[in-house]
């Protein structure tokens, strides 16, 4: 399973894997009524609380992945960048991480995730 698929599965449940877009949000964003909205913040806040450490999932892709028990190593993030078609320099991890976080939030929203207002692009 893809890393983004693991993120989707952890937030939306295992049925989310079927809704995972390969190249974009396409039909999931257009369907509206067919995709049930899932409030992402309480799910991630609960995951962070269960970890018992200070994780800033709202701003950090590393912390978001840690909260969901997904490998957050540089190699895993580079793989996620490849999945999401990052065309920047993956050796600039700070820039890549910012891009990854924005992309993951955008794709969660496109697949039925309700994001807090401060995370909407």
ROSE-4610 file (N, C-alpha, C; in Angstrom, 1 decimal, always signed):
// ROSE-4610
residu = [X/X/X/X/X/X/X/X/X/X/X/X/X/X/X/X/X/X/X/X/X/X/X/X/X/X/X/X/X/X/X/X/X/X/X/X/X/X/X/X/X/X/X/X/X/X/X/X/X/X/X/X/X/X/X/X/X/X/X/X/X/X/X/X/X/X/X/X/X/X/X/X/X/X/X/X/X/X/X/X/X/X/X/X/X/X/X/X/X/X/X/X/X/X/X/X/X/X/X/X/X/X/X/X/X/X/X/X/X/X/X/X/X/X/X/X/X/X/X/X/X/X/X/X/X/X/X/X/X/X/X/X/X/X/X/X/X/X/X/X/X/X/X/X/X/X/X/X/X/X/X/X/X/X/X/X/X/X/X/X/X/X/X/X/X/X/X/X/X/X/X/X/X/X/X/X/X/X/X/X/X/X/X/X/X/X/X/X/X/X/X/X/X/X/X/X/X/X/X/X/X/X/X/X/X/X/X/X/X/X/X/X/X/X/X/X/X/X/X/X/X/X/X/X/X/X/X/X/X/X/X/X/X/X/X/X/X/X/X/X/X/X/X/X/X/X/X/X/X/X/X/X/X/X/X/X/X/X/X/X/X/X/X/X/X/X/X/X/X/X/X/X/X/X/X/X/X/X/X/X/X/X/X/X/X/X/X/X/X/X/X/X/X/X/X/X/X/X/X/X/X/X/X/X/X/X/X/X/X/X/X/X/X/X/X/X/X/X/X/X/X/X/X/X/X/X/X/X/X/X/X/X/X/X/X/X/X/X/X/X/X/X/X/X/X/X/X/X/X/X/X/X/X/X/X/X/X/X/X/X/X/X/X]
num = [1/1/1/2/2/2/3/3/3/4/4/4/5/5/5/6/6/6/7/7/7/8/8/8/9/9/9/10/10/10/11/11/11/12/12/12/13/13/13/14/14/14/15/15/15/16/16/16/17/17/17/18/18/18/19/19/19/20/20/20/21/21/21/22/22/22/23/23/23/24/24/24/25/25/25/26/26/26/27/27/27/28/28/28/29/29/29/30/30/30/31/31/31/32/32/32/33/33/33/34/34/34/35/35/35/36/36/36/37/37/37/38/38/38/39/39/39/40/40/40/41/41/41/42/42/42/43/43/43/44/44/44/45/45/45/46/46/46/47/47/47/48/48/48/49/49/49/50/50/50/51/51/51/52/52/52/53/53/53/54/54/54/55/55/55/56/56/56/57/57/57/58/58/58/59/59/59/60/60/60/61/61/61/62/62/62/63/63/63/64/64/64/65/65/65/66/66/66/67/67/67/68/68/68/69/69/69/70/70/70/71/71/71/72/72/72/73/73/73/74/74/74/75/75/75/76/76/76/77/77/77/78/78/78/79/79/79/80/80/80/81/81/81/82/82/82/83/83/83/84/84/84/85/85/85/86/86/86/87/87/87/88/88/88/89/89/89/90/90/90/91/91/91/92/92/92/93/93/93/94/94/94/95/95/95/96/96/96/97/97/97/98/98/98/99/99/99/100/100/100/101/101/101/102/102/102/103/103/103/104/104/104/105/105/105/106/106/106/107/107/107/108/108/108/109/109/109/110/110/110/111/111/111/112/112/112/113/113/113/114/114/114/115/115/115/116/116/116/117/117/117/118/118/118/119/119/119/120/120/120/121/121/121]
x = [+0.8/+0.0/+0.9/+0.4/+1.2/+1.2/+2.1/+2.2/+1.0/+0.6/-0.6/-1.8/-1.9/-2.9/-3.0/-1.8/-1.7/-2.3/-1.9/-2.5/-4.0/-4.5/-5.9/-6.6/-6.0/-6.6/-6.6/-5.6/-5.5/-6.5/-6.9/-7.8/-9.2/-9.4/-10.8/-11.2/-10.3/-10.6/-10.1/-10.1/-9.6/-10.3/-11.5/-12.3/-11.7/-11.0/-10.4/-9.5/-8.9/-7.9/-8.5/-9.8/-10.5/-10.6/-10.7/-10.9/-9.6/-8.5/-7.2/-7.0/-6.7/-6.5/-5.1/-4.9/-3.6/-2.9/-3.6/-3.0/-3.7/-4.7/-5.4/-6.7/-7.5/-8.7/-9.9/-9.9/-10.9/-12.3/-12.7/-14.1/-14.5/-13.6/-13.9/-14.3/-13.7/-14.0/-15.3/-15.6/-16.8/-18.0/-17.9/-19.1/-19.8/-19.2/-19.8/-20.6/-21.8/-22.7/-22.2/-21.5/-21.0/-19.9/-19.2/-18.1/-18.5/-18.6/-18.9/-17.8/-18.2/-17.2/-16.7/-15.4/-14.7/-14.0/-14.3/-13.6/-12.2/-11.2/-9.8/-9.2/-9.5/-8.8/-9.0/-10.3/-10.4/-9.7/-9.7/-9.0/-7.5/-6.9/-5.5/-5.2/-6.0/-5.8/-5.8/-6.8/-6.8/-5.6/-5.1/-3.9/-2.7/-2.6/-1.5/-1.6/-2.8/-3.0/-2.6/-2.9/-2.6/-1.0/-0.3/+1.1/+1.8/+1.2/+1.8/+3.0/+3.1/+4.3/+3.7/+4.5/+4.1/+4.3/+3.2/+3.3/+2.5/+3.0/+2.4/+1.9/+0.8/+0.4/-0.2/-0.6/-1.2/-0.1/+1.2/+2.2/+3.4/+3.4/+4.5/+4.1/+4.6/+4.3/+4.9/+6.1/+6.7/+5.9/+5.4/+4.5/+3.2/+2.6/+1.4/+1.6/+2.7/+3.0/+3.3/+4.0/+4.3/+3.0/+2.1/+0.8/+0.0/+0.1/-0.6/+0.2/+1.3/+2.2/+2.6/+2.9/+3.4/+4.9/+5.7/+7.2/+7.4/+8.0/+8.3/+9.7/+10.5/+11.9/+12.0/+13.2/+13.4/+13.1/+13.5/+13.3/+11.8/+11.0/+9.5/+8.9/+9.4/+8.9/+9.3/+10.5/+10.9/+10.0/+9.6/+8.7/+7.3/+6.8/+5.6/+5.7/+6.8/+7.0/+6.9/+7.5/+7.4/+6.0/+5.2/+3.8/+3.0/+3.3/+2.5/+3.1/+4.1/+4.7/+5.4/+6.2/+7.0/+8.1/+8.3/+9.3/+10.4/+10.5/+11.6/+12.7/+13.7/+14.9/+14.6/+14.6/+14.3/+15.4/+16.6/+17.6/+17.4/+16.5/+16.1/+14.9/+15.1/+14.0/+13.0/+13.5/+12.6/+11.6/+12.1/+11.1/+10.2/+10.7/+9.9/+8.8/+9.2/+8.3/+7.1/+7.4/+6.3/+5.4/+6.0/+5.2/+4.3/+4.9/+4.2/+3.0/+3.2/+2.1/+1.0/+1.3/+0.2/-0.5/+0.2/-0.4/-1.2/-0.7/-1.5/-2.8/-2.8/-4.0/-4.9/-4.4/-5.3/-5.9/-5.2/-5.7/-6.7/-6.4/-7.4/-8.7/-8.7/-9.9/-10.6/-9.8/-10.4/-11.1/-10.7/-11.3/-12.3/-12.8/-13.9/-13.4/-12.2/-11.7/-12.1/-12.7/-13.1/-11.9/-11.2/-10.1/-10.5/-9.7/-9.9/-9.6/-10.3/-10.1/-8.7/-7.9/-6.5/-5.6/-6.2/-5.4/-5.9/-7.0/-7.5/-6.7/-6.3/-5.5/-6.4]
y = [-1.2/+0.0/+1.2/+2.3/+3.5/+4.2/+5.1/+5.8/+6.7/+7.4/+8.2/+7.3/+6.1/+5.2/+4.8/+4.7/+4.4/+5.6/+6.8/+8.0/+8.1/+7.9/+7.8/+6.8/+5.6/+4.5/+4.8/+5.4/+5.7/+6.8/+7.7/+8.7/+8.3/+7.7/+7.4/+6.0/+5.2/+3.7/+3.0/+1.7/+0.9/+1.0/+1.4/+1.5/+2.7/+3.6/+4.7/+4.4/+3.2/+2.8/+2.7/+2.4/+2.3/+3.7/+4.7/+6.1/+6.8/+6.1/+6.8/+7.1/+8.4/+8.9/+8.6/+8.1/+7.9/+9.2/+10.0/+11.2/+12.5/+12.5/+13.7/+13.4/+14.4/+14.2/+13.9/+14.3/+14.0/+13.8/+12.5/+12.2/+12.4/+12.2/+12.3/+13.7/+14.7/+16.1/+16.5/+15.9/+16.3/+15.7/+14.5/+13.7/+14.4/+15.0/+15.6/+14.7/+14.4/+13.6/+12.1/+11.6/+10.2/+10.0/+11.1/+11.0/+11.6/+10.7/+11.2/+12.1/+13.2/+14.1/+13.5/+13.5/+13.0/+14.2/+14.5/+15.6/+15.2/+15.7/+15.2/+15.6/+16.9/+17.4/+16.5/+16.1/+15.3/+14.0/+13.4/+12.1/+12.2/+13.3/+13.5/+14.0/+14.8/+15.2/+14.0/+13.1/+11.9/+11.0/+10.9/+10.1/+10.7/+12.1/+12.7/+12.5/+12.6/+12.4/+11.0/+10.1/+8.7/+8.4/+9.2/+9.1/+9.6/+10.6/+11.1/+12.0/+12.5/+13.5/+14.7/+15.7/+16.9/+16.8/+16.6/+16.4/+17.5/+18.2/+19.3/+18.9/+18.1/+17.5/+18.6/+19.8/+20.8/+21.6/+21.4/+22.1/+21.2/+20.0/+19.1/+17.7/+17.4/+16.1/+15.0/+15.3/+14.3/+13.9/+15.0/+14.8/+14.1/+14.5/+13.9/+12.4/+12.0/+10.6/+9.8/+10.5/+9.9/+9.6/+10.6/+10.5/+9.3/+9.0/+7.9/+6.6/+6.5/+5.3/+4.9/+5.9/+5.6/+6.1/+5.3/+5.6/+7.0/+7.8/+9.2/+9.5/+8.5/+8.6/+9.4/+9.9/+10.7/+9.8/+8.6/+7.7/+7.5/+7.4/+7.3/+8.6/+9.7/+11.0/+11.2/+10.7/+10.8/+9.9/+8.8/+7.9/+8.6/+9.2/+10.0/+11.1/+11.8/+12.8/+12.3/+11.1/+10.5/+10.2/+9.6/+9.2/+10.5/+11.6/+12.8/+13.7/+13.2/+13.8/+15.1/+15.1/+16.3/+16.4/+17.6/+17.8/+18.6/+18.9/+19.7/+18.8/+19.3/+18.6/+17.9/+16.6/+15.9/+15.9/+16.4/+16.6/+17.9/+18.7/+19.9/+19.5/+18.8/+18.1/+19.2/+20.3/+21.3/+21.8/+22.1/+22.5/+21.4/+20.2/+19.0/+18.8/+18.9/+18.6/+19.6/+20.9/+21.9/+21.5/+21.2/+20.8/+19.6/+18.6/+17.3/+17.6/+18.4/+18.7/+19.4/+20.4/+21.0/+20.1/+19.2/+18.2/+17.2/+16.7/+15.8/+16.4/+17.6/+18.3/+18.5/+18.9/+19.2/+17.9/+16.8/+15.5/+14.9/+15.1/+14.7/+15.4/+16.7/+17.5/+17.1/+16.8/+16.3/+15.0/+14.2/+12.9/+12.8/+13.9/+13.9/+14.3/+14.8/+15.2/+16.7/+16.9/+18.2/+18.8/+19.8/+20.4/+21.7/+22.0/+23.2/+24.4/+25.5/+26.7/+27.1/+27.0/+27.4/+26.5/+25.3/+24.4/+24.4/+25.1/+25.1/+26.0/+25.5/+26.3/+27.1]
z = [+0.0/+0.0/+0.0/-0.7/-0.7/+0.6/+0.8/+2.1/+2.2/+1.1/+1.2/+1.5/+1.0/+1.3/+2.7/+3.4/+4.8/+5.6/+5.2/+5.8/+5.7/+4.5/+4.3/+5.1/+5.1/+5.9/+7.4/+7.9/+9.3/+9.7/+8.8/+9.1/+8.8/+7.6/+7.1/+7.4/+7.8/+8.0/+6.8/+6.8/+5.8/+4.4/+4.4/+3.2/+2.3/+3.0/+2.2/+1.1/+1.2/+0.2/-1.2/-1.2/-2.5/-3.1/-2.3/-2.8/-3.1/-2.8/-3.0/-4.5/-4.7/-6.1/-6.5/-7.7/-8.2/-8.7/-9.4/-9.9/-9.5/-8.8/-8.3/-7.7/-7.4/-6.6/-7.5/-8.8/-9.8/-9.3/-9.4/-9.1/-7.7/-6.8/-5.4/-5.0/-5.6/-5.3/-6.0/-7.1/-7.9/-7.4/-6.7/-6.3/-5.2/-4.3/-3.1/-2.2/-2.6/-1.8/-1.6/-2.6/-2.5/-1.6/-1.2/-0.3/+1.1/+2.1/+3.4/+4.0/+4.6/+5.2/+6.5/+6.7/+8.0/+8.6/+9.8/+10.5/+10.9/+10.2/+10.4/+11.7/+12.2/+13.4/+14.6/+14.9/+16.2/+16.1/+14.9/+14.7/+14.9/+14.4/+14.5/+15.9/+16.5/+17.9/+18.9/+18.6/+19.5/+19.3/+18.0/+17.8/+18.5/+18.4/+19.1/+20.6/+21.2/+22.6/+23.0/+22.2/+22.5/+22.5/+21.7/+21.6/+22.9/+23.5/+24.8/+24.6/+23.4/+23.1/+22.3/+22.3/+21.6/+20.1/+19.4/+17.9/+17.3/+16.4/+15.7/+14.3/+14.3/+13.0/+12.1/+12.6/+11.8/+11.0/+11.3/+10.6/+10.1/+10.6/+10.3/+9.7/+8.5/+7.9/+8.8/+9.4/+10.2/+11.4/+12.1/+13.3/+12.9/+11.8/+11.3/+11.1/+10.4/+10.2/+11.5/+12.4/+13.7/+14.5/+14.5/+15.2/+14.7/+13.4/+12.8/+12.8/+13.4/+13.5/+12.1/+11.2/+9.9/+9.9/+9.2/+9.1/+8.6/+9.4/+9.1/+8.7/+8.4/+8.1/+6.8/+6.5/+5.3/+4.1/+4.1/+3.0/+2.7/+3.8/+3.7/+3.1/+3.6/+3.1/+1.6/+1.2/-0.2/-1.0/-0.5/-1.2/-1.4/-0.3/-0.3/-1.4/-1.4/-2.4/-3.8/-4.0/-5.3/-5.7/-4.7/-4.9/-5.3/-4.7/-4.9/-6.0/-6.7/-7.8/-7.5/-6.4/-6.1/-7.1/-7.7/-8.7/-8.2/-6.9/-6.3/-5.9/-5.3/-4.8/-3.5/-3.5/-2.3/-1.2/-1.6/-0.6/+0.2/-0.2/+0.6/+1.4/+2.4/+3.2/+3.8/+4.2/+4.8/+3.8/+2.6/+1.5/+1.1/+1.0/+0.6/+1.7/+3.0/+4.0/+4.0/+3.8/+3.7/+2.6/+1.4/+0.2/+0.5/+1.2/+1.5/+2.4/+3.4/+4.3/+3.6/+2.8/+2.0/+1.1/+0.4/-0.5/+0.2/+1.3/+2.1/+2.6/+3.1/+3.6/+2.4/+1.2/+0.1/-0.4/-0.4/-0.9/+0.2/+1.4/+2.5/+2.2/+2.0/+1.8/+0.5/-0.5/-1.8/-1.7/-0.7/-0.5/+0.6/+1.0/+2.1/+3.4/+3.6/+4.9/+5.1/+6.3/+6.7/+7.5/+7.0/+7.6/+8.4/+9.5/+10.2/+9.2/+9.4/+8.5/+8.3/+9.3/+9.2/+8.3/+7.9/+7.1/+5.7/+5.4/+4.0/+3.2/+2.0/+1.0/+0.1]
